[in-house]
Amino acid sequence: MSTRQYARLVDEWVTAVGLPPEEYGTHSLLRTKASIIYKATGNIRAIQVLLGHSKIDNTVRYLDVDIEDALTLAEKTEI
């Protein structure tokens, strides 16, 4: 499946459930999933790996979380 085909599917799903398609897309869903995993686990390092970020600062900015909280949680988590 191409990226464009996937984007069309997401557009169809969003429209089918009655949401405005201009507010939801493939990237916003990826960010949502990463945010849900982070909230459930508190494991910022795992999110960093899943998103392919080389720096944890990028992941923290991407998730819009407090850097000190994220680093404290990351230090407590072993991978």
BABADO-657111 format. One record per atom (N, C-alpha, C, O): residue number from 1; residue in one letter; atom name; x, y, z. Coordinates in pm, 1 decimal, decimal comma. Example, Ala and Ser with C-alpha at 12.3 -4.5 7.8 and 13.67 -1.06 7.14 Angstrom:
BEGIN
 seq type atom       c1       c2       c3
   1    A    N   1319,0   -569,0    780,0
   1    A   CA   1230,0   -450,0    780,0
   1    A    C   1320,0   -330,0    780,0
   1    A    O   1423,6   -331,9    846,5
   2    S    N   1285,0   -225,0    708,0
   2    S   CA   1367,0   -106,0    714,0
   2    S    C   1290,0      3,0    787,0
   2    S    O   1340,9    113,8    803,9
% end
This chain:
BEGIN
 seq type atom       c1       c2       c3
   1    M    N     84,8   -116,5      0,0
   1    M   CA      0,0      0,0      0,0
   1    M    C     89,6    123,2      0,0
   1    M    O    185,8    131,1     76,4
   2    S    N     58,2    216,2    -83,8
   2    S   CA    137,9    338,6    -91,1
   2    S    C     95,7    435,3     19,2
   2    S    O     -9,7    420,6     81,1
   3    T    N    179,7    532,5     41,0
   3    T   CA    149,4    636,9    139,5
   3    T    C     21,5    709,7    101,7
   3    T    O    -61,6    739,8    187,4
   4    R    N      6,7    737,1    -23,8
   4    R   CA   -113,0    808,7    -71,1
   4    R    C   -239,5    724,7    -51,3
   4    R    O   -343,5    777,3    -11,7
   5    Q    N   -230,4    593,9    -78,8
   5    Q   CA   -346,4    506,7    -57,9
   5    Q    C   -385,3    504,3     90,0
   5    Q    O   -503,5    508,6    124,2
   6    Y    N   -284,6    497,5    176,9
   6    Y   CA   -311,4    498,4    320,5
   6    Y    C   -377,6    630,3    361,8
   6    Y    O   -471,8    630,9    440,9
   7    A    N   -328,2    740,3    308,4
   7    A   CA   -386,2    871,2    340,4
   7    A    C   -532,2    878,2    296,6
   7    A    O   -615,9    934,4    367,3
   8    R    N   -562,7    821,5    180,6
   8    R   CA   -702,5    819,3    133,5
   8    R    C   -790,9    736,0    226,5
   8    R    O   -904,0    774,1    256,7
   9    L    N   -738,0    622,1    271,2
   9    L   CA   -814,1    538,2    364,3
   9    L    C   -844,0    612,0    494,4
   9    L    O   -956,7    609,3    543,8
  10    V    N   -743,5    677,1    548,7
  10    V   CA   -763,0    753,8    671,8
  10    V    C   -867,6    860,9    649,1
  10    V    O   -954,9    881,2    733,6
  11    D    N   -860,3    929,5    536,6
  11    D   CA   -959,2   1030,8    501,3
  11    D    C  -1100,4    971,8    500,2
  11    D    O  -1194,1   1031,5    553,3
  12    E    N  -1114,3    854,6    439,6
  12    E   CA  -1245,6    788,3    433,3
  12    E    C  -1294,9    749,3    572,5
  12    E    O  -1412,4    768,2    603,9
  13    W    N  -1206,1    695,0    656,2
  13    W   CA  -1244,2    653,7    791,8
  13    W    C  -1289,3    773,1    875,1
  13    W    O  -1390,4    767,9    945,1
  14    V    N  -1212,6    879,5    865,7
  14    V   CA  -1244,1    999,9    943,4
  14    V    C  -1379,6   1055,0    900,0
  14    V    O  -1462,5   1090,9    983,6
  15    T    N  -1401,0   1061,2    771,1
  15    T   CA  -1528,9   1110,2    718,1
  15    T    C  -1643,3   1017,9    759,0
  15    T    O  -1751,9   1064,9    793,0
  16    A    N  -1619,7    887,2    755,9
  16    A   CA  -1723,6    789,3    788,6
  16    A    C  -1771,8    801,9    933,3
  16    A    O  -1888,2    774,5    962,7
  17    V    N  -1683,3    842,8   1022,8
  17    V   CA  -1725,1    857,1   1163,4
  17    V    C  -1770,8    999,2   1194,8
  17    V    O  -1800,3   1031,7   1309,8
  18    G    N  -1776,7   1083,9   1091,5
  18    G   CA  -1833,3   1216,9   1107,6
  18    G    C  -1737,1   1324,4   1157,6
  18    G    O  -1780,3   1428,6   1206,9
  19    L    N  -1608,0   1299,5   1145,2
  19    L   CA  -1510,0   1399,8   1186,7
  19    L    C  -1465,5   1481,1   1066,0
  19    L    O  -1469,9   1431,6    953,4
  20    P    N  -1422,8   1604,6   1087,7
  20    P   CA  -1376,0   1685,5    974,6
  20    P    C  -1240,8   1635,3    923,3
  20    P    O  -1142,8   1638,7    997,9
  21    P    N  -1232,7   1588,9    798,4
  21    P   CA  -1109,6   1529,9    745,9
  21    P    C   -990,9   1626,8    742,7
  21    P    O   -875,8   1583,1    745,2
  22    E    N  -1017,3   1756,2    737,1
  22    E   CA   -906,2   1852,0    734,8
  22    E    C   -835,0   1861,2    870,1
  22    E    O   -725,5   1916,8    879,0
  23    E    N   -896,6   1807,3    974,5
  23    E   CA   -835,2   1811,9   1107,8
  23    E    C   -764,4   1682,5   1146,6
  23    E    O   -696,1   1677,4   1248,9
  24    Y    N   -780,1   1578,0   1065,7
  24    Y   CA   -719,9   1448,2   1098,2
  24    Y    C   -648,0   1392,1    976,5
  24    Y    O   -697,5   1398,8    864,0
  25    G    N   -531,4   1337,1   1001,7
  25    G   CA   -454,7   1278,2    893,4
  25    G    C   -361,4   1171,3    946,4
  25    G    O   -363,8   1138,9   1065,2
  26    T    N   -280,0   1117,2    859,1
  26    T   CA   -190,4   1009,1    898,9
  26    T    C    -92,4   1054,5   1006,2
  26    T    O    -63,7    978,9   1099,0
  27    H    N    -41,1   1175,2    995,5
  27    H   CA     55,5   1223,4   1094,8
  27    H    C    -10,1   1249,8   1229,3
  27    H    O     46,9   1215,8   1333,0
  28    S    N   -127,8   1309,2   1229,9
  28    S   CA   -193,8   1336,4   1358,0
  28    S    C   -229,6   1205,8   1429,2
  28    S    O   -228,1   1200,1   1552,2
  29    L    N   -261,6   1101,2   1353,1
  29    L   CA   -291,6    972,4   1415,7
  29    L    C   -166,3    909,1   1474,1
  29    L    O   -172,8    846,1   1579,6
  30    L    N    -51,8    924,6   1407,3
  30    L   CA     74,1    874,2   1460,8
  30    L    C    106,9    945,2   1591,4
  30    L    O    146,8    881,6   1688,9
  31    R    N     90,1   1075,4   1593,2
  31    R   CA    117,4   1152,5   1715,3
  31    R    C     22,4   1110,2   1826,9
  31    R    O     63,4   1099,5   1942,5
  32    T    N   -102,6   1086,5   1793,6
  32    T   CA   -199,6   1042,3   1892,7
  32    T    C   -160,1    908,4   1952,0
  32    T    O   -165,4    890,3   2073,7
  33    K    N   -120,5    814,1   1867,3
  33    K   CA    -80,9    682,0   1916,9
  33    K    C     41,3    693,5   2008,1
  33    K    O     45,7    631,6   2114,4
  34    A    N    139,9    772,4   1966,8
  34    A   CA    259,0    791,3   2049,3
  34    A    C    221,7    853,3   2184,5
  34    A    O    275,4    814,0   2288,1
  35    S    N    131,4    948,6   2183,0
  35    S   CA     87,3   1013,3   2307,4
  35    S    C     15,0    915,0   2398,7
  35    S    O     34,9    916,9   2520,2
  36    I    N    -68,0    830,0   2341,3
  36    I   CA   -141,5    730,5   2420,3
  36    I    C    -44,4    630,7   2483,5
  36    I    O    -57,8    595,7   2600,7
  37    I    N     52,8    585,3   2405,3
  37    I   CA    151,8    491,3   2459,0
  37    I    C    232,2    557,2   2570,5
  37    I    O    258,1    495,1   2673,6
  38    Y    N    271,5    682,4   2550,4
  38    Y   CA    348,9    753,1   2652,9
  38    Y    C    267,8    767,5   2781,7
  38    Y    O    319,2    743,1   2890,9
  39    K    N    140,9    807,3   2768,8
  39    K   CA     56,3    823,1   2888,1
  39    K    C     34,9    691,2   2960,5
  39    K    O     27,7    687,8   3083,4
  40    A    N     24,6    582,7   2884,9
  40    A   CA      0,2    452,2   2945,6
  40    A    C    125,3    394,9   3012,3
  40    A    O    115,8    326,7   3114,4
  41    T    N    241,7    422,5   2954,9
  41    T   CA    364,2    359,9   3003,9
  41    T    C    460,5    454,9   3072,7
  41    T    O    538,3    413,4   3158,6
  42    G    N    455,9    582,4   3035,4
  42    G   CA    552,5    678,3   3086,5
  42    G    C    691,7    655,1   3031,2
  42    G    O    788,8    711,3   3082,0
  43    N    N    702,9    573,2   2928,1
  43    N   CA    832,4    534,0   2874,2
  43    N    C    868,3    620,4   2752,8
  43    N    O    839,9    584,6   2638,6
  44    I    N    930,8    733,9   2780,2
  44    I   CA    967,1    826,8   2673,0
  44    I    C   1072,2    767,1   2580,5
  44    I    O   1073,5    795,5   2460,7
  45    R    N   1159,3    685,3   2635,4
  45    R   CA   1265,2    621,7   2555,0
  45    R    C   1204,9    526,7   2451,2
  45    R    O   1250,6    522,8   2336,9
  46    A    N   1103,6    450,9   2490,0
  46    A   CA   1037,7    360,5   2395,4
  46    A    C    972,0    440,4   2283,1
  46    A    O    977,2    399,9   2167,0
  47    I    N    910,8    552,1   2316,6
  47    I   CA    847,5    637,4   2215,3
  47    I    C    954,2    693,1   2122,2
  47    I    O    933,9    700,9   2001,0
  48    Q    N   1068,8    732,1   2179,6
  48    Q   CA   1179,3    781,6   2098,8
  48    Q    C   1219,8    677,7   1994,3
  48    Q    O   1239,0    709,9   1877,1
  49    V    N   1232,2    553,6   2038,4
  49    V   CA   1271,1    445,3   1947,2
  49    V    C   1161,2    421,2   1843,2
  49    V    O   1190,6    407,4   1724,4
  50    L    N   1036,8    416,2   1886,3
  50    L   CA    925,3    392,2   1793,8
  50    L    C    916,5    499,7   1685,6
  50    L    O    885,8    469,9   1570,1
  51    L    N    943,4    624,3   1723,2
  51    L   CA    932,7    733,7   1627,2
  51    L    C   1060,1    752,9   1545,8
  51    L    O   1060,7    826,8   1447,3
  52    G    N   1168,6    685,9   1587,2
  52    G   CA   1293,2    697,5   1513,9
  52    G    C   1367,3    828,1   1538,3
  52    G    O   1446,0    872,4   1454,7
  53    H    N   1341,7    889,5   1653,3
  53    H   CA   1411,2   1014,1   1685,5
  53    H    C   1551,6    984,0   1738,2
  53    H    O   1570,0    891,9   1817,8
  54    S    N   1649,0   1060,8   1694,1
  54    S   CA   1785,8   1039,6   1741,8
  54    S    C   1808,8   1106,2   1877,1
  54    S    O   1895,0   1062,7   1953,5
  55    K    N   1733,6   1209,8   1907,1
  55    K   CA   1748,8   1281,8   2034,3
  55    K    C   1619,5   1277,9   2113,0
  55    K    O   1511,0   1296,2   2057,8
  56    I    N   1631,9   1253,8   2242,7
  56    I   CA   1512,8   1247,8   2327,7
  56    I    C   1444,6   1384,2   2334,6
  56    I    O   1323,4   1392,0   2354,5
  57    D    N   1522,0   1491,6   2318,4
  57    D   CA   1463,2   1626,4   2318,6
  57    D    C   1359,1   1641,6   2207,4
  57    D    O   1256,5   1706,9   2226,0
  58    N    N   1386,8   1580,5   2091,6
  58    N   CA   1290,9   1587,3   1980,9
  58    N    C   1161,1   1515,6   2016,3
  58    N    O   1052,2   1562,3   1982,9
  59    T    N   1173,6   1403,3   2083,3
  59    T   CA   1055,8   1326,3   2123,1
  59    T    C    973,4   1403,5   2225,5
  59    T    O    850,6   1407,3   2218,1
  60    V    N   1041,9   1464,0   2319,8
  60    V   CA    973,9   1543,5   2423,0
  60    V    C    898,7   1659,2   2358,4
  60    V    O    783,6   1685,8   2392,9
  61    R    N    963,3   1727,7   2264,9
  61    R   CA    898,6   1838,9   2194,8
  61    R    C    780,2   1788,8   2112,3
  61    R    O    674,5   1851,8   2109,4
  62    Y    N    798,7   1675,7   2045,8
  62    Y   CA    694,6   1617,0   1961,3
  62    Y    C    569,6   1583,4   2042,8
  62    Y    O    457,1   1607,5   1998,9
  63    L    N    591,2   1527,3   2162,0
  63    L   CA    478,5   1489,4   2247,8
  63    L    C    425,2   1605,8   2329,8
  63    L    O    318,4   1596,3   2390,2
  64    D    N    500,0   1715,7   2331,6
  64    D   CA    462,7   1833,7   2408,7
  64    D    C    448,1   1800,2   2557,3
  64    D    O    346,8   1831,0   2620,0
  65    V    N    552,3   1736,2   2611,9
  65    V   CA    554,8   1703,7   2754,6
  65    V    C    668,0   1780,7   2820,9
  65    V    O    758,3   1830,2   2753,6
  66    D    N    662,5   1790,4   2952,1
  66    D   CA    765,5   1860,4   3027,5
  66    D    C    895,9   1781,3   3022,9
  66    D    O    897,5   1662,0   3053,2
  67    I    N   1003,6   1846,4   2985,7
  67    I   CA   1133,4   1779,5   2969,1
  67    I    C   1182,2   1714,9   3098,4
  67    I    O   1235,1   1603,8   3095,1
  68    E    N   1165,9   1781,2   3210,6
  68    E   CA   1213,0   1725,7   3337,8
  68    E    C   1134,7   1599,9   3375,6
  68    E    O   1192,9   1501,0   3420,3
  69    D    N   1003,3   1604,3   3357,6
  69    D   CA    920,8   1485,8   3385,4
  69    D    C    960,1   1370,1   3295,0
  69    D    O    972,6   1256,1   3339,9
  70    A    N    979,4   1400,2   3168,2
  70    A   CA   1014,7   1296,0   3071,5
  70    A    C   1150,3   1234,6   3104,0
  70    A    O   1166,0   1112,7   3098,8
  71    L    N   1247,4   1317,6   3137,2
  71    L   CA   1380,4   1265,3   3168,2
  71    L    C   1380,0   1182,8   3296,0
  71    L    O   1448,7   1081,1   3304,7
  72    T    N   1303,0   1226,0   3394,8
  72    T   CA   1291,6   1148,7   3519,0
  72    T    C   1232,2   1011,5   3490,3
  72    T    O   1281,8    910,7   3540,7
  73    L    N   1127,6   1006,8   3410,5
  73    L   CA   1065,7    879,9   3373,6
  73    L    C   1160,6    794,0   3291,2
  73    L    O   1167,1    672,6   3310,5
  74    A    N   1234,0    856,2   3199,6
  74    A   CA   1326,4    782,4   3115,2
  74    A    C   1437,6    718,5   3196,5
  74    A    O   1480,5    607,0   3166,7
  75    E    N   1484,2    788,1   3298,4
  75    E   CA   1590,7    733,5   3382,8
  75    E    C   1544,0    613,8   3462,8
  75    E    O   1624,7    527,6   3497,3
  76    K    N   1415,1    606,6   3493,2
  76    K   CA   1358,8    497,0   3571,6
  76    K    C   1328,3    373,9   3485,9
  76    K    O   1300,8    266,1   3538,7
  77    T    N   1333,4    390,4   3354,4
  77    T   CA   1290,6    284,5   3264,1
  77    T    C   1410,8    222,9   3193,7
  77    T    O   1494,0    292,8   3136,0
  78    E    N   1417,7     90,5   3200,0
  78    E   CA   1524,0     21,1   3129,2
  78    E    C   1467,7    -46,4   3005,8
  78    E    O   1358,1   -102,4   3007,6
  79    I    N   1545,0    -39,9   2898,6
  79    I   CA   1504,5   -106,8   2773,9
  79    I    C   1611,8   -207,3   2738,8
  79    I    O   1600,8   -276,6   2637,6
% end
